[in-house]
Protein backbone atom coordinates (compact mmCIF):
# COMPACT_ATOMS: atom_id res chain seq x y z
CA UNK A 1 0.00 0.00 0.00
CA UNK A 2 2.93 2.33 0.60
CA UNK A 3 3.72 2.36 -3.13
CA UNK A 4 0.11 3.26 -3.91
CA UNK A 5 0.25 6.16 -1.44
CA UNK A 6 3.51 7.32 -3.05
CA UNK A 7 1.90 7.10 -6.51
CA UNK A 8 -1.11 9.10 -5.29
CA UNK A 9 1.20 11.83 -3.93
CA UNK A 10 3.43 11.88 -7.01
CA UNK A 11 0.52 12.19 -9.42
CA UNK A 12 -1.38 14.68 -7.25
CA UNK A 13 1.67 16.95 -7.23
CA UNK A 14 2.25 16.47 -10.96
CA UNK A 15 -1.41 17.18 -11.70
CA UNK A 16 -1.26 20.45 -9.79
CA UNK A 17 2.03 21.42 -11.43
CA UNK A 18 0.47 20.76 -14.85
CA UNK A 19 -2.57 22.89 -13.98
CA UNK A 20 -0.27 25.74 -12.98
CA UNK A 21 1.50 25.38 -16.33
CA UNK A 22 -1.87 25.41 -18.14
CA UNK A 23 -1.25 21.91 -19.52
CA UNK A 24 -4.69 20.31 -19.31
CA UNK A 25 -3.72 17.15 -21.20
CA UNK A 26 -0.93 16.31 -18.77
CA UNK A 27 -3.03 17.36 -15.77
CA UNK A 28 -5.80 14.99 -16.87
CA UNK A 29 -3.29 12.16 -17.30
CA UNK A 30 -2.11 12.64 -13.73
CA UNK A 31 -5.67 13.01 -12.42
CA UNK A 32 -6.46 9.60 -13.90
CA UNK A 33 -3.42 8.14 -12.11
CA UNK A 34 -4.51 9.74 -8.81
CA UNK A 35 -7.93 8.11 -9.20
CA UNK A 36 -6.38 4.76 -10.11
CA UNK A 37 -4.14 4.83 -7.02
CA UNK A 38 -7.11 5.74 -4.82
CA UNK A 39 -9.26 2.98 -6.30
CA UNK A 40 -6.51 0.43 -5.65
CA UNK A 41 -6.16 1.68 -2.06
CA UNK A 42 -9.93 1.38 -1.62
CA UNK A 43 -9.70 -2.22 -2.76
CA UNK A 44 -7.93 -2.77 0.58
CA UNK A 45 -10.92 -1.29 2.41
CA UNK A 46 -10.43 1.05 5.32
CA UNK A 47 -6.80 -0.06 5.68
CA UNK A 48 -6.09 1.44 2.27
CA UNK A 49 -7.87 4.66 3.18
CA UNK A 50 -5.97 4.81 6.48
CA UNK A 51 -2.69 4.42 4.57
CA UNK A 52 -3.59 7.44 2.42
CA UNK A 53 -4.14 9.54 5.55
CA UNK A 54 -0.34 9.58 5.97
CA UNK A 55 -0.41 12.31 3.30
CA UNK A 56 -2.14 14.69 5.72
CA UNK A 57 1.38 15.72 6.76
CA UNK A 58 2.96 15.72 3.28
CA UNK A 59 5.32 18.68 2.69
CA UNK A 60 3.19 19.95 -0.20
CA UNK A 61 -0.13 21.52 0.75
CA UNK A 62 -1.69 20.54 -2.60
CA UNK A 63 -0.99 16.85 -1.89
CA UNK A 64 -2.43 17.18 1.63
CA UNK A 65 -5.56 18.80 0.21
CA UNK A 66 -6.02 16.13 -2.45
CA UNK A 67 -5.74 13.34 0.14
CA UNK A 68 -8.06 15.17 2.54
CA UNK A 69 -10.65 15.74 -0.18
CA UNK A 70 -10.67 12.02 -0.99
CA UNK A 71 -10.83 11.01 2.69
CA UNK A 72 -13.61 13.32 3.92
CA UNK A 73 -16.06 10.47 4.50
CA UNK A 74 -13.57 8.12 6.12
CA UNK A 75 -11.49 10.55 8.22
CA UNK A 76 -13.87 13.50 8.45
CA UNK A 77 -12.36 15.33 11.44
CA UNK A 78 -8.75 15.11 10.28
CA UNK A 79 -9.58 15.86 6.65
CA UNK A 80 -11.63 18.88 7.65
CA UNK A 81 -8.70 20.28 9.64
CA UNK A 82 -6.40 19.94 6.61
CA UNK A 83 -8.94 21.51 4.28
CA UNK A 84 -9.76 24.38 6.63
CA UNK A 85 -6.07 25.18 7.01
CA UNK A 86 -5.59 25.23 3.23
CA UNK A 87 -8.77 27.23 2.64
CA UNK A 88 -7.27 30.23 4.45
CA UNK A 89 -4.94 30.94 1.54
CA UNK A 90 -5.53 32.82 -1.71
CA UNK A 91 -4.36 30.35 -4.36
CA UNK A 92 -5.74 27.50 -6.44
CA UNK A 93 -5.11 24.97 -3.66
CA UNK A 94 -7.09 27.15 -1.25
CA UNK A 95 -9.92 27.29 -3.77
CA UNK A 96 -9.90 23.49 -4.13
CA UNK A 97 -10.01 23.06 -0.35
CA UNK A 98 -12.89 25.53 -0.06
CA UNK A 99 -14.82 23.76 -2.80
CA UNK A 100 -14.31 20.34 -1.18
CA UNK A 101 -15.62 21.69 2.13
CA UNK A 102 -18.55 23.35 0.37
CA UNK A 103 -19.53 20.13 -1.45
CA UNK A 104 -19.22 18.19 1.81
CA UNK A 105 -21.51 20.67 3.62
CA UNK A 106 -24.03 20.56 0.74
CA UNK A 107 -24.09 16.77 0.79
CA UNK A 108 -22.99 16.59 -2.85
CA UNK A 109 -19.43 15.33 -2.19
CA UNK A 110 -18.92 11.89 -3.73
CA UNK A 111 -15.22 11.07 -4.08
CA UNK A 112 -15.42 7.98 -1.87
CA UNK A 113 -18.98 6.78 -1.39
CA UNK A 114 -19.59 4.33 1.44
CA UNK A 115 -20.67 1.76 -1.12
CA UNK A 116 -19.34 1.53 -4.64
CA UNK A 117 -22.32 1.07 -6.95
CA UNK A 118 -20.87 0.64 -10.42
CA UNK A 119 -17.33 1.26 -9.27
CA UNK A 120 -17.40 4.88 -10.37
CA UNK A 121 -17.13 7.84 -8.04
CA UNK A 122 -20.39 9.70 -7.64
CA UNK A 123 -22.63 7.02 -9.14
PAGU-25306 format. One line per 10 residues: number of its first residue (from 1); their letters; for each residue x, y, z of C-alpha. Coordinates in Angstrom, 3 decimals, always signed. Layout:
BEGIN
NUM) A) X,Y,Z  ...
END
This chain:
BEGIN
1) XXXXXXXXXX) +0.000,+0.000,+0.000  +2.929,+2.331,+0.600  +3.725,+2.365,-3.127  +0.110,+3.262,-3.912  +0.250,+6.158,-1.445  +3.505,+7.321,-3.053  +1.898,+7.102,-6.506  -1.109,+9.101,-5.289  +1.203,+11.828,-3.928  +3.430,+11.884,-7.013
11) XXXXXXXXXX) +0.521,+12.195,-9.424  -1.383,+14.679,-7.249  +1.667,+16.951,-7.225  +2.251,+16.471,-10.957  -1.410,+17.178,-11.701  -1.263,+20.449,-9.794  +2.027,+21.421,-11.428  +0.471,+20.760,-14.846  -2.569,+22.886,-13.981  -0.266,+25.744,-12.980
21) XXXXXXXXXX) +1.502,+25.375,-16.333  -1.873,+25.411,-18.139  -1.249,+21.912,-19.518  -4.690,+20.308,-19.310  -3.721,+17.152,-21.203  -0.932,+16.306,-18.770  -3.034,+17.357,-15.768  -5.800,+14.988,-16.865  -3.291,+12.158,-17.302  -2.106,+12.635,-13.731
31) XXXXXXXXXX) -5.670,+13.009,-12.419  -6.458,+9.599,-13.895  -3.421,+8.137,-12.110  -4.513,+9.744,-8.811  -7.928,+8.109,-9.199  -6.382,+4.755,-10.106  -4.143,+4.826,-7.016  -7.106,+5.740,-4.822  -9.262,+2.976,-6.297  -6.505,+0.435,-5.646
41) XXXXXXXXXX) -6.164,+1.676,-2.060  -9.928,+1.376,-1.621  -9.703,-2.225,-2.761  -7.926,-2.772,+0.584  -10.920,-1.287,+2.409  -10.431,+1.053,+5.316  -6.802,-0.059,+5.685  -6.086,+1.444,+2.267  -7.870,+4.660,+3.185  -5.968,+4.809,+6.481
51) XXXXXXXXXX) -2.693,+4.420,+4.574  -3.585,+7.438,+2.424  -4.136,+9.539,+5.550  -0.342,+9.583,+5.965  -0.411,+12.310,+3.300  -2.141,+14.694,+5.720  +1.380,+15.720,+6.756  +2.959,+15.721,+3.285  +5.322,+18.678,+2.687  +3.187,+19.953,-0.203
61) XXXXXXXXXX) -0.131,+21.522,+0.746  -1.685,+20.538,-2.596  -0.991,+16.854,-1.893  -2.428,+17.180,+1.630  -5.559,+18.801,+0.214  -6.020,+16.130,-2.449  -5.738,+13.344,+0.145  -8.065,+15.175,+2.544  -10.653,+15.738,-0.180  -10.672,+12.025,-0.989
71) XXXXXXXXXX) -10.832,+11.015,+2.686  -13.614,+13.319,+3.919  -16.060,+10.470,+4.498  -13.566,+8.117,+6.117  -11.489,+10.546,+8.215  -13.868,+13.502,+8.455  -12.360,+15.330,+11.438  -8.750,+15.107,+10.283  -9.578,+15.857,+6.653  -11.628,+18.880,+7.648
81) XXXXXXXXXX) -8.703,+20.278,+9.643  -6.396,+19.937,+6.613  -8.941,+21.510,+4.279  -9.764,+24.383,+6.626  -6.065,+25.177,+7.006  -5.592,+25.227,+3.232  -8.769,+27.233,+2.638  -7.271,+30.229,+4.451  -4.939,+30.940,+1.538  -5.530,+32.815,-1.706
91) XXXXXXXXXX) -4.357,+30.352,-4.363  -5.738,+27.499,-6.444  -5.108,+24.969,-3.659  -7.094,+27.146,-1.251  -9.918,+27.291,-3.768  -9.898,+23.494,-4.132  -10.011,+23.064,-0.353  -12.886,+25.530,-0.062  -14.821,+23.755,-2.803  -14.312,+20.337,-1.182
101) XXXXXXXXXX) -15.623,+21.687,+2.127  -18.554,+23.348,+0.366  -19.530,+20.130,-1.453  -19.220,+18.188,+1.806  -21.507,+20.665,+3.618  -24.029,+20.558,+0.744  -24.086,+16.774,+0.791  -22.992,+16.591,-2.855  -19.427,+15.329,-2.191  -18.915,+11.887,-3.728
111) XXXXXXXXXX) -15.219,+11.069,-4.083  -15.420,+7.976,-1.874  -18.981,+6.782,-1.391  -19.591,+4.332,+1.439  -20.673,+1.758,-1.116  -19.337,+1.534,-4.644  -22.318,+1.067,-6.947  -20.873,+0.638,-10.418  -17.330,+1.257,-9.269  -17.404,+4.882,-10.373
121) XXX) -17.130,+7.842,-8.042  -20.386,+9.698,-7.645  -22.632,+7.024,-9.136
END
